[in-house]
Amino acid sequence: MLKGKTALVTGSTSGIGLGIARSLAQAGCNLVINGLGNAEEIETIRSELAQSSGVEVLFDGANMMEPEQISHMVERTNQHFGGIDVLVNNAGIQYVSPVEEFPIEKWDAIIAINLSSSFHTIRAAIPSMKKRGFGRIINLASAHALVASPYKSAYVAAKHGLAGLTKTVALEVAENGITVNAVCPGYVLTPLVEKQIPDTAHARGISEEEVVRDVLLAAQSTKQFVTVEQISGLVIFLCSQSAASITGALLPIDGGWTAH
């Protein structure tokens, strides 16, 4: 379906981003992956993606807090592959704390990576998409783009901002064959979520088991974590011609969380 197209997926060396990258490669996309980790492990991931799917895969280690590095990553992708057809903004970090104790440097980092980095990738990728008359921009938001939770002021603010960015850009490029949507997952048992559990337990004064049962899955009516495969499946659909009229949408995939 996407054979010969090129996708850039930020934050794709683990978790949801890696799952999305793997699905895009299986659909025929050449890839640029990006993220943090051990260089040897990342090379193993890059090689496995390429060999298992028969596509070309590059790695770019751009720091998503640095606009110049982000612009260079997009430029490098355009030069190597001739443009970006699919942009998935997935990079994200989290920190849990009461607002009066929230470290300023954590606020700045979360806003930079979870929100501003998407602005920088979109800004750099749009011109080549307009020239070709095709593009799929998919922002990995969160149920927290639609509702709030305590102790996550920076994350919720960033994801609400990403929702607004999604809608605005969708309107700007609607006549250029480019769609812009946000996927809003509920809780997925990724390394990012696993790291939140002890912090949330400390902030709320409860056990880690209670965090999973009474905090993370409390609002998800299915009482199950969303899976990476489910999110990847939605991303692939949004890249298809069948989804050409879906743009500016905030699409929950949250086990019923935001239906309350």
N, C-alpha and C positions, 0 to 999 in steps of 0.2 A: 504493500500500500504506500509506503514511504520510500521505496527503493530509489537511491540516488540523491535523496535530499540530505540536508545537513542539520544536525541538532547540537545546540550548546546547552548543557545542563550544569548549572552551578551547584556546588555542594553535593557532588555526585560520586564521592569516593566511599560512601557508606550509606546505610539506611534507606530512606525513601528515594533520595536522589539517585543512588546506585540502582535501585529497582526500576526507576523510570528510565535511566540510561540503558539498562539491559533490555527493556521492552522496546525502546526505540531502535536499538541495534537489531533486534530480532525482526522488527518491521522493515528493516532495510536502510535505516539512516546511518550515514557517517556521523561520527560523534566527536565533540570536544568535551571531555570531562574536566572537572575542576574540584578542588577541595584540599583538605589537609590530611596528613598521615605520613607514615614511613615511606620513603621514596621507593624502596624495594617492593613493598606491598602494593603501592599504587601502580608500579610497572606491571606487577602480576595481574592486577585488575584490568589494566588497559589491554594487555596482551590477551587475556582470556576473553574479553568482550570482542576483540577483533577476530580472534580465531574461531570462536563459537558461532559468530554471526556473519563472517565474511565481509565485514565492513572495515573502513579505515577509522581508527580511533587515535586521537591525540589527547595529551594531558596538558593542561595549562594551570600553573600554580598561582594564578593571580590572587592577591590578598583582597578579599571582597570589602575591606574597609578603605581601600585605596582607589579612588576614581581613575587615576592614570593607569594603574595596572589593569583595571577592568576594561578601559578603552583599548589598551594594547591587546588584551585577550580577544576582544571582538574583531579588531583590525587584523590580527593574525589569522583568525578563523576565516574572515572574508578573503584574505589573500590566498590562503591555502586551498579553500574549498569553493571559492567564488561567491560566498554569501552564506547567510544563516536562514534556513527555512523555518526551523522550530527553535524557539528560545524558551527554556524552562528555568524560571528563577526559583531555586529551591534552597539556596544557602540560608542557614539560620542558626541562631544560638539562643539560649534561654538563661534566665537567672530569676530566682524566686526570693522575694524579700518584701516585708512591709515597706510602704512607700517612704516613710520617714527615715528608714534605715538603708534605702536603696543606694548603692554606691554610684556616684555620678559617672565614673568611668564605665560601669556596666550599662547604664542607660545609654551612653553615647555609642558604645559598641553594638548594642542590640539594635538601635535605630539605624546605625550605619549598615549593618549586615542584613537585617531583616527587611529594611525598607529602602534606604538610599541606594543600595547596590542594585536593586531592581530598576530604579530610575536610570542609573548609569548604563546598565546593559541595554535597556529598551531604547534609550536615547541614541546609543551607538549602532544598534541593529536595525532600526526603522528605515534609514535611507536605502539600504540595499534591498530590503523587503519591498519597499515602494517601487523601486526600479523593476523588480520582477513581477510585481502584482500578486504576490503571495506571501503569507506569513502566518505563523501560529505562535502567539505569545501566551504562555501559561504560567501564571504566578501561583506558587504553592503558598497559600495563605493558611487558614486554620479556622476551625469553628470560632476561635477567638478574634476573627475578623468580623464576626456577627454578634457575639455575646462576650461578656467579660467574666473573669474569675479574679478572686482576691490574690494579692501578692505578686501579680504579674503585670505591673503597670507599664513597663517598657515594651514587653512582648505584645500586649493587647493594643497599645497605642500604635506600634509598628504595623501590626496586622490590619487594624482598622484603616491606617494610612494606605496600606497596600490595596485594600478594597477600593478606596477612592481613586488611587492611581490607575487601577485596572479599568474602572468605568470611564475615566477621563480619556485615557489613551484609546480605548475602544471607540469612543465617539470621534476622535480625531482621525482615525485611520479606517473607518468603516467602509469608505468607498474605494479602498486600495487593495481589496482582497486579503486583508489582514484581520484576524480575529484576536481578541485579547480577553482572556477569562481568568478567573481565580478558582482554584480547587481548594475547598475548605474542609480538610479532614478533622475528624475527632481524634481521639487518642490512638496512636499507633505505638506498639511496643518496640521503639527504636532506641539506640544508645542515648539520644537526646532526652527521651522520656524517662528512660531508666535512671539517668543522672538526676532528674528532677525529684525522684521519689524521696531520697533522704532529705533533700532541702525542704520539700513540702512537709515532710513528717516533722522536721525541726521547727518550721515556721508555725505549724498548727498544733504542735505538742501532742502528736498521735503516732501510732506505730506505722511502719512502712506498709504492712498488710492492710491497715485501715485506709491508707492513702489510695491504694489500688481500688479497694472496694467502695469506699465512701466518698472519694474525691474524683479520681480519674474516671471511673466508670459509672459514677452515680447518675449522671445525666444521660448517658448513652442507653437508650431503652433496650437495646439488644443485649446489654451487659457483656459485650465482647469488644475487644480491640479491633479497630479497622486494620486491614492488612495492606502491606505494601503492594501486593498484586492487584487489589481492588483499586487503589489509587492509580497505579500504572495503566490499568485498563481504561479508566476514565480519561487519562491523558492521551492515550492512543486514539480514543474516539474523538476527542476534541481536535486532533490533527487531521481527521478524515474529512472528506467532502460532505459527508452526511451532517457534519457539525458546522458547516459554513455559515449558517444563519444564527449560530449561538455566539454572541459576543457581548462583552460588558457584563457577563453573568458571574455571580458568586455561587458556586455549586457546592452545597454541603455534601459530604460523604462521611457521616458522623454518627451512624447508628441511632438517629432520631434525636440527638442532643438538642439541636436548634429548633426542633418542632415544638418544644415545650412553650 
